[in-house]
């Protein structure tokens, strides 16, 4: 088993400006990394926090590790997976013990709760998160003013307005008001607090920086981290190396070849690794067929601009995977959509884990089709239309892209 890497992770506050409406945070994700970067020590005095992170960023590890650090320091700290929360709560603790929780309820001290994660619980049902939070809030109701609550989520699974209002309703926190006792007493509440909007504070788990990558690489046996950093700069792979999940892929390539060759070569190796069958499992879908299927879905999502992909049996928006892979069995489609190039399902929808992966797969599919002279006219008709004697790009619907290049 690969050991954990002791990194000091940082968090970037997300402005309240982006919380007034349920905007797609993934569309503005890169700009949300701007601003001050805070360490865990700066978050420990907060009472209601939501920590957003990409798939593979290490949010579960961070929340659990912080709970363990606080518990080791003698504080009441608990790590709970949201999908395990029920009215009793007793069997849900992965860090902390039920008896410690009961003692805290009966006492007067503070406690730190790390609840992971919104996207995982929404695999079960659209309202599963609300149900779990209601159960948690009910259980700590009389002690909620003494509870520091941290909730993790992927950005696409968190709805700032709706979910923030839910937290404010079920887990409200009222800052204590200091009574004036004389001329030297502090003001009751600062102007900033008076102007602050209710609801949880939002933070983005910051991506790894070059120093983090050096530390990570050193713990994975890389002897010349500076050469690795130089190769990342040369191949423009920093955006991928900033996530621990994907950095493991890059380091695997580095360990095999001693270089990164090119951005394309690294992306291709990573794709094949993520699409390969898991070791020890009964293989019903070969790597070659998985690559073919991923390419077909990628071209459909790219040309329609629709990021969501319907799982078999789902309805509503998104690309219909069954229609795109019309010549596949349901079992094959389910296995493909469960491979590492895709995210976990939310509301029976998945997405490509990275835009770079999707675009590369789409380009490979298009290049393969263009190599067939018989398909060129079909592709041109699919992509372009002549208007007033000029060729223009045609917007495509999801239905029109059911099986685009086949």
C-alpha positions as CSV (number, residue, x, y, z in Angstrom):
1,X,0.0,0.0,0.0
2,X,1.3,3.5,-0.9
3,X,1.9,5.6,2.2
4,X,0.5,9.0,2.8
5,X,2.6,12.1,2.1
6,X,2.8,14.7,4.9
7,X,1.9,17.8,3.0
8,X,0.8,21.1,4.5
9,X,-2.4,21.8,2.5
10,X,-3.8,25.3,2.1
11,X,-7.3,26.7,1.5
12,X,-8.4,29.7,-0.5
13,X,-11.6,31.6,0.7
14,X,-14.3,31.8,-1.9
15,X,-16.0,35.2,-2.0
16,X,-19.7,35.5,-1.0
17,X,-20.2,36.9,-4.4
18,X,-20.2,33.4,-5.8
19,X,-22.6,32.1,-3.2
20,X,-25.7,34.2,-4.0
21,X,-26.8,31.9,-6.8
22,X,-26.3,28.3,-7.7
23,X,-23.7,29.0,-10.4
24,X,-21.6,26.2,-11.9
25,X,-18.5,26.6,-9.8
26,X,-16.5,24.4,-12.1
27,X,-16.8,27.0,-14.9
28,X,-15.0,29.6,-12.7
29,X,-12.9,27.1,-10.8
30,X,-9.5,28.5,-11.8
31,X,-10.3,32.0,-10.7
32,X,-11.4,30.7,-7.3
33,X,-7.8,29.8,-6.5
34,X,-6.8,33.5,-6.3
35,X,-6.3,35.2,-3.0
36,X,-4.9,34.4,0.4
37,X,-4.0,30.8,1.2
38,X,-4.8,29.6,4.7
39,X,-3.6,26.6,6.6
40,X,-5.7,24.4,8.9
41,X,-4.7,26.5,11.9
42,X,-6.6,29.4,10.4
43,X,-9.8,27.4,9.9
44,X,-10.0,25.9,13.4
45,X,-11.8,28.9,14.9
46,X,-14.5,28.8,12.2
47,X,-17.8,27.2,13.1
48,X,-19.5,26.4,9.7
49,X,-17.2,25.6,6.7
50,X,-17.6,24.0,3.4
51,X,-14.4,22.8,1.7
52,X,-14.6,22.3,-2.1
53,X,-12.0,20.2,-4.0
54,X,-11.5,18.5,-7.3
55,X,-11.7,14.8,-7.7
56,X,-8.3,13.5,-6.6
57,X,-7.4,16.5,-4.7
58,X,-7.2,14.7,-1.4
59,X,-10.1,16.2,0.5
60,X,-11.1,13.0,2.3
61,X,-7.5,12.5,3.5
62,X,-7.2,16.1,4.6
63,X,-10.4,16.1,6.7
64,X,-9.6,12.8,8.3
65,X,-6.0,13.7,9.0
66,X,-7.1,17.0,10.6
67,X,-9.6,15.2,12.8
68,X,-6.8,12.8,13.9
69,X,-4.5,15.7,14.6
70,X,-7.0,17.5,16.8
71,X,-8.0,14.3,18.6
72,X,-4.3,13.5,19.3
73,X,-4.0,17.0,20.8
74,X,-6.8,16.3,23.3
75,X,-9.7,17.9,21.5
76,X,-13.1,16.5,20.8
77,X,-12.8,15.7,17.1
78,X,-14.8,13.4,14.9
79,X,-14.6,12.3,11.2
80,X,-17.9,11.0,9.7
81,X,-18.8,10.0,6.2
82,X,-22.1,11.7,5.5
83,X,-23.6,8.6,3.9
84,X,-23.1,6.8,7.3
85,X,-25.1,9.4,9.3
86,X,-28.3,8.2,10.8
87,X,-30.4,9.3,13.7
88,X,-28.4,7.3,16.2
89,X,-25.0,8.4,14.8
90,X,-23.3,5.8,17.0
91,X,-21.7,3.6,14.2
92,X,-20.7,6.5,11.9
93,X,-17.5,7.7,13.7
94,X,-14.2,6.8,11.9
95,X,-12.3,9.2,14.1
96,X,-13.6,9.7,17.6
97,X,-15.7,7.3,19.6
98,X,-19.4,7.3,20.5
99,X,-18.7,7.6,24.2
100,X,-16.6,10.6,23.6
101,X,-19.4,12.1,21.5
102,X,-21.9,11.5,24.3
103,X,-19.6,13.0,26.9
104,X,-19.2,16.1,24.7
105,X,-23.0,16.5,24.4
106,X,-23.3,16.3,28.2
107,X,-20.4,18.8,28.8
108,X,-19.7,22.4,27.9
109,X,-16.6,22.1,25.7
110,X,-16.3,22.5,22.0
111,X,-16.0,19.8,19.3
112,X,-14.8,19.6,15.7
113,X,-16.9,17.6,13.2
114,X,-15.5,16.7,9.7
115,X,-18.3,15.5,7.4
116,X,-17.2,13.9,4.2
117,X,-18.6,14.3,1.5
118,X,-21.7,15.8,-0.2
119,X,-20.9,14.2,-3.6
120,X,-20.6,10.7,-2.2
121,X,-24.0,10.9,-0.3
122,X,-25.7,12.2,-3.4
123,X,-24.8,9.0,-5.2
124,X,-27.7,7.4,-3.3
125,X,-30.5,9.9,-3.9
126,X,-31.0,13.6,-4.6
127,X,-32.3,14.3,-1.1
128,X,-29.9,12.1,0.8
129,X,-27.6,15.0,1.8
130,X,-30.5,16.9,3.3
131,X,-31.7,13.8,5.2
132,X,-28.3,13.2,6.6
133,X,-27.7,16.8,7.7
134,X,-31.2,16.9,9.3
135,X,-30.3,13.8,11.3
136,X,-26.9,15.2,12.3
137,X,-28.4,18.6,13.3
138,X,-31.1,16.9,15.4
139,X,-28.5,14.9,17.2
140,X,-26.3,17.8,18.2
141,X,-29.1,20.4,18.5
142,X,-28.6,21.5,22.1
143,X,-24.8,21.7,21.6
144,X,-24.7,23.1,18.1
145,X,-23.2,26.5,19.4
146,X,-20.2,24.5,20.6
147,X,-19.8,22.6,17.3
148,X,-17.3,23.4,14.6
149,X,-18.6,21.8,11.4
150,X,-16.6,21.2,8.2
151,X,-18.3,19.7,5.2
152,X,-16.5,18.6,2.0
153,X,-17.8,18.4,-1.5
154,X,-16.7,18.4,-5.1
155,X,-17.6,21.8,-6.8
156,X,-20.2,20.4,-9.1
157,X,-22.1,18.7,-6.3
158,X,-22.4,21.8,-4.1
159,X,-25.2,24.2,-4.7
160,X,-24.2,27.4,-3.0
161,X,-27.6,29.0,-2.5
162,X,-29.7,26.0,-1.8
163,X,-27.2,24.0,0.3
164,X,-25.9,27.0,2.1
165,X,-29.5,27.9,3.1
166,X,-30.0,24.4,4.3
167,X,-26.9,24.6,6.6
168,X,-28.0,28.0,7.8
169,X,-31.5,26.6,8.7
170,X,-30.4,23.3,10.3
171,X,-27.0,24.3,11.8
172,X,-27.3,28.0,12.6
173,X,-24.4,29.6,14.5
174,X,-24.9,32.8,16.5
175,X,-21.7,34.5,17.5
176,X,-21.7,35.3,21.2
177,X,-22.5,39.0,22.1
178,X,-20.1,40.5,24.6
179,X,-21.8,42.8,27.1
180,X,-20.1,46.1,27.8
181,X,-18.7,46.4,31.3
182,X,-16.9,49.7,31.2
183,X,-15.0,52.1,29.0
184,X,-12.3,49.5,28.1
185,X,-14.8,46.8,27.0
186,X,-14.7,45.7,23.4
187,X,-17.6,46.5,21.0
188,X,-20.4,44.0,21.2
189,X,-20.1,42.9,17.6
190,X,-17.7,44.2,14.9
191,X,-19.0,46.0,11.9
192,X,-17.7,43.2,9.7
193,X,-19.8,40.7,11.6
194,X,-22.9,42.9,11.3
195,X,-22.4,43.1,7.6
196,X,-21.6,39.4,7.1
197,X,-24.1,37.3,5.3
198,X,-25.3,34.1,7.1
199,X,-24.4,30.7,6.1
200,X,-21.2,28.6,5.9
201,X,-17.8,29.9,4.8
202,X,-16.6,28.4,1.5
203,X,-13.0,27.4,0.8
204,X,-11.3,25.8,-2.1
205,X,-8.6,23.2,-1.2
206,X,-5.7,24.8,-3.0
207,X,-3.8,22.7,-5.6
208,X,-0.3,21.6,-5.0
209,X,2.5,24.1,-5.6
210,X,6.0,23.3,-6.8
211,X,7.3,22.8,-3.2
212,X,4.4,20.4,-2.5
213,X,5.2,18.5,-5.7
214,X,8.9,18.2,-4.6
215,X,7.9,16.8,-1.2
216,X,5.4,14.4,-2.8
217,X,8.0,13.2,-5.4
218,X,10.6,12.7,-2.7
219,X,8.3,10.5,-0.7
220,X,7.7,8.5,-3.9
221,X,11.4,7.8,-4.4
222,X,12.2,10.6,-6.9
223,X,15.9,11.5,-6.3
224,X,16.0,14.6,-8.6
225,X,12.9,16.6,-7.9
226,X,14.3,19.7,-9.6
227,X,14.6,17.7,-12.9
228,X,10.9,16.7,-12.5
229,X,9.8,20.3,-11.9
230,X,11.8,21.3,-15.0
231,X,10.1,18.6,-17.0
232,X,6.6,19.7,-15.8
233,X,7.4,23.2,-16.9
234,X,8.7,22.1,-20.3
235,X,5.7,19.9,-21.0
236,X,3.1,22.3,-19.5
237,X,1.9,19.6,-17.1
238,X,1.7,21.6,-13.9
239,X,-2.1,21.9,-14.1
240,X,-2.3,18.1,-13.9
241,X,0.5,17.6,-11.4
242,X,-1.4,19.8,-8.9
243,X,-3.7,17.0,-7.9
244,X,-2.2,14.2,-5.8
245,X,-4.4,11.6,-7.7
246,X,-3.0,12.6,-11.0
247,X,0.5,13.4,-9.8
248,X,0.7,9.6,-9.0
249,X,0.2,9.0,-12.7
250,X,2.9,11.4,-13.7
251,X,5.4,9.9,-11.2
252,X,4.6,6.4,-12.5
253,X,5.6,7.6,-16.0
254,X,8.7,9.3,-14.6
255,X,9.7,6.2,-12.8
256,X,9.2,4.0,-15.9
257,X,11.0,6.2,-18.4
258,X,13.1,8.8,-16.4
259,X,11.4,11.6,-18.4
260,X,8.0,13.0,-19.3
261,X,8.6,13.0,-23.1
262,X,5.8,15.3,-24.0
263,X,2.4,16.5,-22.6
264,X,0.7,14.3,-25.2
265,X,2.6,11.1,-24.2
266,X,1.9,11.6,-20.5
267,X,-1.8,12.3,-21.1
268,X,-2.1,9.2,-23.3
269,X,-0.4,7.0,-20.7
270,X,-2.6,8.4,-18.0
271,X,-5.7,7.7,-20.0
272,X,-4.8,4.1,-20.7
273,X,-4.0,3.6,-17.0
274,X,-7.4,5.0,-15.9
275,X,-9.3,3.1,-18.5
276,X,-7.5,-0.3,-17.9
277,X,-9.4,-3.0,-15.9
278,X,-8.7,-3.1,-12.2
279,X,-6.3,-5.8,-11.1
280,X,-8.0,-8.8,-9.6
281,X,-11.4,-8.1,-11.1
282,X,-13.2,-10.3,-13.7
283,X,-12.5,-8.5,-16.9
284,X,-15.6,-8.1,-19.1
285,X,-14.4,-4.9,-20.9
286,X,-11.0,-4.8,-22.5
287,X,-8.8,-1.8,-22.5
288,X,-9.1,-1.4,-26.2
289,X,-12.9,-1.4,-26.1
290,X,-12.9,1.0,-23.1
291,X,-10.8,3.5,-25.1
292,X,-13.1,3.2,-28.1
293,X,-16.2,3.8,-25.9
294,X,-14.6,6.7,-24.1
295,X,-13.6,8.4,-27.4
296,X,-17.2,8.1,-28.7
297,X,-18.6,9.7,-25.5
298,X,-15.9,12.4,-25.5
299,X,-16.7,13.5,-29.1
300,X,-20.4,13.7,-28.2
301,X,-19.8,15.8,-25.1
302,X,-17.3,18.1,-26.8
303,X,-19.5,18.8,-29.9
304,X,-22.7,19.4,-27.9
305,X,-21.1,21.3,-25.0
306,X,-23.0,19.0,-22.6
307,X,-20.7,17.9,-19.7
308,X,-23.1,15.5,-18.0
309,X,-23.4,11.9,-19.2
310,X,-26.5,9.8,-18.3
311,X,-26.0,6.5,-16.7
312,X,-28.2,3.7,-18.1
313,X,-31.7,4.1,-16.8
314,X,-31.4,7.8,-16.1
315,X,-33.6,10.5,-17.6
316,X,-33.4,14.2,-18.0
317,X,-30.5,16.3,-19.4
318,X,-27.1,15.1,-20.4
319,X,-25.6,12.9,-23.1
320,X,-27.4,9.6,-23.3
321,X,-24.6,7.0,-22.9
322,X,-26.9,4.2,-24.1
323,X,-27.7,6.1,-27.3
324,X,-24.0,7.0,-28.0
325,X,-22.9,3.4,-27.4
326,X,-26.0,1.9,-29.1
327,X,-24.1,-1.3,-30.0
328,X,-22.9,-2.0,-26.4
329,X,-24.6,-3.9,-23.7
330,X,-25.8,-2.1,-20.5
331,X,-23.3,-4.0,-18.5
332,X,-20.4,-2.8,-20.7
333,X,-21.6,0.8,-20.5
334,X,-21.8,0.6,-16.7
335,X,-18.3,-0.8,-16.5
336,X,-16.9,1.9,-18.8
337,X,-18.5,4.7,-16.8
338,X,-17.1,3.3,-13.6
339,X,-13.5,3.5,-14.8
340,X,-11.2,6.2,-13.5
341,X,-11.4,8.6,-16.4
342,X,-15.0,9.4,-15.2
343,X,-16.1,11.0,-12.0
344,X,-18.4,9.2,-9.6
345,X,-22.1,9.4,-10.4
346,X,-24.2,12.2,-9.0
347,X,-28.0,12.0,-9.7
348,X,-27.1,9.1,-12.1
349,X,-24.8,11.4,-14.1
350,X,-21.1,11.2,-14.6
351,X,-18.5,13.6,-16.2
352,X,-15.0,13.2,-17.5
353,X,-12.7,13.8,-14.6
354,X,-10.6,16.3,-16.6
355,X,-11.2,18.5,-19.5
356,X,-7.8,17.6,-21.0
357,X,-8.8,13.9,-21.0
358,X,-12.1,14.6,-22.7
359,X,-10.5,16.8,-25.4
360,X,-7.7,14.3,-26.1
361,X,-10.2,11.4,-26.5
362,X,-12.5,13.5,-28.7
363,X,-9.5,14.5,-30.9
364,X,-8.5,10.9,-31.2
365,X,-12.0,9.9,-32.3
366,X,-12.2,12.7,-34.8
367,X,-8.7,11.9,-36.2
368,X,-9.6,8.3,-36.6
369,X,-12.8,9.2,-38.5
370,X,-11.0,11.7,-40.8
371,X,-8.6,9.0,-41.7
372,X,-11.5,7.2,-43.4
373,X,-12.2,9.0,-46.7
374,X,-15.8,7.7,-46.7
375,X,-16.6,9.6,-43.5
376,X,-15.2,13.0,-44.4
377,X,-18.4,14.2,-46.1
378,X,-20.4,13.0,-43.2
379,X,-18.2,14.8,-40.7
380,X,-18.3,18.0,-42.7
381,X,-22.1,17.8,-42.8
382,X,-22.2,17.2,-39.1
383,X,-20.0,20.1,-38.2
384,X,-20.7,22.8,-40.8
385,X,-23.5,24.2,-42.8
386,X,-23.4,26.7,-45.7
387,X,-25.1,30.0,-44.9
388,X,-25.1,32.7,-47.6
389,X,-22.2,30.9,-49.3
390,X,-20.1,30.7,-46.1
391,X,-19.4,27.6,-44.1
392,X,-20.4,28.1,-40.4
393,X,-20.2,25.8,-37.4
394,X,-23.5,24.1,-36.6
395,X,-24.6,24.0,-32.9
396,X,-25.4,20.4,-32.1
397,X,-28.0,18.9,-29.7
398,X,-27.4,15.9,-27.6
399,X,-30.0,14.0,-29.6
400,X,-28.2,14.7,-32.8
401,X,-25.0,13.4,-31.4
402,X,-26.3,10.0,-30.4
403,X,-23.7,8.2,-32.4
404,X,-21.9,11.1,-34.3
405,X,-19.1,9.5,-36.3
406,X,-20.4,6.0,-36.8
